[in-house]
């Protein structure tokens, strides 16, 4: 180990924080990861990982571990939720894999996080802390002093804020307030495959799209369970009700015009909890001095390109490369990292919003969407070239 390499503090032990620690360890750099929860874990359900994610997992040395429980869909399919008519598909078989030099996978968030955690625990360069919530920090020029809720402090050369949507580090670096609430609300559920009545799309990743809604379904954990995600564009939020919107009764109301098949699938999602989708406007001020942001702390995005976790993986790899080449000029390295990531992540953020509008289109916009999608060639990947080629 190079004793001149910086001691790096990472706030947040989710997918982005652990990926950063692992990427840094591969470059011989020490890091300490501070997770506010009592133990490391991941909340959530399924993740879609395009070929650009697989490239990052390979570079992090955990692709084979993640593949053990991954499912590899044959196609990505969109279906009209009002008619059950297939609109378009992207075949993700051999031609897709060859074109992008990697597969399309779907995994459980806990399986990806677990693979990262196991790999981090195997590296002497990484120290993992739990019950350590960052509350503030002092940038002392050549060092950062981090303060935690339990009164503890820790000093390092670099601070990486991988502390999510409501990042403490971001508020100190950028001070831009709370995230943007989209008014889109998601319900999720994972059920054993034996409970699924319609098995016609068991080997695909399917999205049913309709006016102000979409429903996603694909298998996880080696194909043993089905992941179900139902999203609605809350009419109450659109009408100005900014609290207590998107409840189960509104979910059923919005989906009441879909086919019986789609309405039946609502039984697979839990109604006791929902997630309000948020993002932020793209902004370039991620890095200041020896402090930078990563993942959702830097560029939270809506789910419509399935790239939130993937962007965090890309961030981690790029940041480690920039710091490894930095020498003594840490601020320059962090700015170089920001410059390498800003426009790509901004494109993901804004394109995700547009894709959400397309999925939830109504009236004439829905008719045009359906017509244009019907013209697509399932083996033409040009529309996703910029995304899945990766970095």
N, C-alpha and C positions, 0 to 999 in steps of 0.2 A: 504494500500500500504506500502511496505517495503521501508523505507527511505534510506536503505543501498544499494538498487538495483541501478545499473548504469543508467545514462542518456545516451541514445543511439541515435546517429545521423545516419540517413539513407539517402544516396544520391540516388535519383531516386524514382519516384512515380508510376512506372509501376506495373505489376503483382507481380514481385519479391519483390520490396520495400514495397508495401502494405501488402503482405503476411507476410513479416518479422515483420512489425509493429504489425499486428494482433496476430501473434504467440507470440511475446514478451508480448503484453498486457494480453494474457491469462495466462502468467506466472507472472503477476503483475509488469512488467517492463515498465518504461516510455521510449517513443521514440519520436523523431521529424523527420518527413519525408520532404525532400526538393526536390521539383519538379521544373525543370528548365522552363517548359512551363507555360503560364499564367493561365492555369486551368488543373485540373486532367482529364485525358482521355486516351484512348488507340487507337493507329493506327493499323489497320489490319482487318482481316476478320475472318475466322473460325479457331477453335482450336479443335484438337482431344484430349480427356482426357481419358486415360486408367484407369483401376481400381486403379492403384497406385495413380493417381491424386484424385480419389474419396475418397480414404482413407485420403489424406491430407485435402481435403475440409471438410470432416467430423470432423477432429481434429481442424480445424479452425472455425468450427461452421457455415459454409456457404453452406453446401452441398444442403440443401433443397432450399435455395434461387437460387442457380445455376440451379438446376433441373427444376425450373419453366419454363425456356425457352430452356432447353436442348432437344436434339433429341437423341434417343437411337437406333442406327442401329441394324438391325437383323444380319448383317454379314459384315465382312471386306473382300472385293473381289478384286482380281487382274485379269485383262483381257488383252490379247495381243492386242495392239493398231493397229497392222497390219492385224489382222484376225478377231477381235471381239470375239475370243474364250476365254471363262473363263479358267484361269490357276489354280487358287486355291482360297480358302476362309477359313476364320475362323468364325465359328458361334458364335455369341455373345449373345445368348439367355440365358435361365435359367441355363443350364449346365455351361456356361462360368461364369455367375454371382455367382453361388454357388462355383465354383472352386476358383475364385479369391476374393470372398467376396465383390464384387462390380461390377458395370456396366461399359460398355464402352459408353461414351457420346461424343457428338459433340456440341460445343457451339460457339457463337460469342465472339470474344475477349472482346468486349465492355461489354457484359453481365457478364462475369467472373470478369472483372476489376470493373464494377459497383457494384457487390455484395461485393467485397473486400472493396471498397471505403465506401459503406454504413455501413459496419461493423466497419471500422476504425473510422468513424465519431461518432459512438455510444460509443466509448471508451474514457473516460477522460484521460487515460494514453497516448493517441496518439495526437500529435499536427501536423497539416498538413500545409505546406507552399507551395505557388506557386511563380513562377518567381524568383526562387532561384537556380541559376546554380553554382554548386561547381567548383572552379577553382584551388584550392590548399588547402592543410591542413598541420598543424604542429603537429607532435606527440611529446607531452611533457612528455611522460612517464605515469604519472597518469591521463593525460587528452589529448584530441584532440581539436585543435582549427581549425575550418573549415572556409575558406574564400570563399566568393561568388562574382559573377561578378558585383553585384551592390554595392560592398564595404562593405557589412555587414559581420559580423563574428558570430560564435556560438561555444560555448565550450561544450564538452561532454566527457564521459568516453570511449565510443566506437564509431568507425566510420565503417559503413557497406556500401561498394560500391555496390549498386544495379543499377548502372548507365549505363548498357547496353554494347553493342558490343564495342563501342569506349570509354570505361570507363576512366574517369579522375583519379579515384582512382587506377585502375589497373596500369596506366602508372606511377603513383607515387610509387606504391608498387613493381611492377615487371619490368617496363621499357622495355617491349618486343616489342614495336612498334605496327604497324597496324595489323589488323586481316588478315587471309589468305583468299584470294579471290578464290572461287572454280571454277568460270567460268560458274556456273549454274545460270540461270536467270528465275525468276518467274513472271507470269502475273496472276492477280486475278480479280474476279468479283462476285458480289452477285446480283442475279436477282429474281423476284417473281416466284414462282413455276409455275404459269400459263403460263410463257414464255417458259418453258421446254417442248420440243416436245416428247422426249422419257422418259416415266415415269416408265420404267420397273425396275429401281433400286432405286425408291424413298425411300425405307425403308432400304437402305444399304449405307455403305461407300465404294465407288468404286474407284479403281486406274487403269487407262489404261496405260500400260507400253510399251515402244518401243525404238528403237535405238536412244539414246541420248535425250530421252524425257519421260515425264509421265504427265498424266492429272488426277486430283482428283476431285471428285464430291460428295457432301453430303448436306443434308438439315440443316438449322439453324432456330433459333428463333421460336421454337415450330412447325417447319416444314413448315413455311410460305414462306421461301426463299431458294434458292439453292446456295450453295457456290461452286465456280469453280476455280480451280488452275491449270494453265498450266505452266510446267517447261521445259526448254530446256537446253541441254549441249552445250554451244555456240561453233560452229566450228571456229568462228573467234578468240575467246579467245584461243582455243587450238592451233591455227596457229600462235599465238604470238601477236595478237592485244589486248592490255591490256586496251584500252579505247574505248568507243562508240561501244561496242559489245552487242549482244543480243537484237537488235531492233526488231520492229514488223515484218519487212520483213524477218529477220532471223527466227523468230518464225514460220511464215508461210512456210518458206523453209524447216525447220526441220520437220514440221508436214505434209509436202506434201505427204509423203509415207504412212500415216495412212489411216484408213478406212474413207469413207465419213461421217460416224456417228461421229467419233472423230473430224474430221475437222469442222463439223457443230458446235460442242460444243465450238470451239474457239470464236464463236460469243458471248459467254456469259462472256468473260473476257475483261476487259478494255485494250486498246492498248496504252493509253496515259501515262501509268506509269508502270515501272517494278521494281523488287527488285533483286539485285545481291546477291546471297547467299554466306555467309562467315562463317568461323569458326576459331578456333585456335588449335594449338597443345596442348594436355593435359600437364599441368605443375602444380606442387604441391605448388608453392610459393604464395598461396592465402592470407596467414595471416602473418602480421608483427607487432609485438607489440600489440597495441589495435585497429588495423585496419584489416578488412577482406573483402572478396568479396563474391558476391552471384549472382546466375543466369548467364545471358550472360556475365556479367563482369568477372566471374570466369571461365566459361567453355562453351562458345558459341558452338552450334552444328548445323549441317545441319538438314533439316526438315524430313529426311527419316525415322525416328522412331517416329515422332510427339511427341517429349519429351522435347523440349526446355522450354516451360512454366512449364511443370510438374516437371522438375528438379529444377526450381526455387522454386516451392511450397515445394518440399522435403527439399531443402536447408533451407528454412525459419523455418520449424518445427524443424529440427535437431539443427539449430543454437540457437533457443530459448531454447531448452532443455539443451544444453551445457552451455549457459550463466546462466540459472537459477540455475544450479548446481555448478557454478564456485567459489562462494565465492569471495575472493579478487583477485584471480589469473586469471585476464581476458585474458592475452596472452595464458595461458595454455588452457583455454576454447576454444579460437579461433583456436588453433592448433588441439585440439581434434575434433572440428567441421570439419576442413579441412581433418583430417585423416579419419573421418567417411564418407566423401562425395567424396574424390578424385578418388578412383578407380572405383566407380560406375559411376560417371559422365564421366570419361575417357572412360569407356566401351561404354557408350551411344555415345560419340563423334566419336569414331573410328568405331563402328558398324554402325552408321548412314552413314558414308562415304561408307562403304562396301555395304550397302543396296542401296545407290544411284547408285553404279556401277552395281549392279544386276538388278535394275529397268531399267537402260539405256543400258543394254547389247546389243551387236551386234553380228552378225554372229554365229559362233559355240557356243559362250558363251550364246547367246540368246536361241539357241536350247537346250542346257543343262539346262538352267534355266527353260524353259517351261516343259521339261521332269521331272525334279525333283519336280517342283511345282505340277505337275499332280498326284504325288504319295502321297501328303499330305492328311491326314485325317482331315476334317473340324472341328472335335471335339477333336483333339489332340492339347493340348496347350503347349506342352513341349518346343517349340522353343521360346516362349515368357514368360516362367515361371520366368526367372531371372528378367525380366523387370516389369511385372505387379504384381508380388507378393509385390514389393515395399520394404519399409524399416520397 
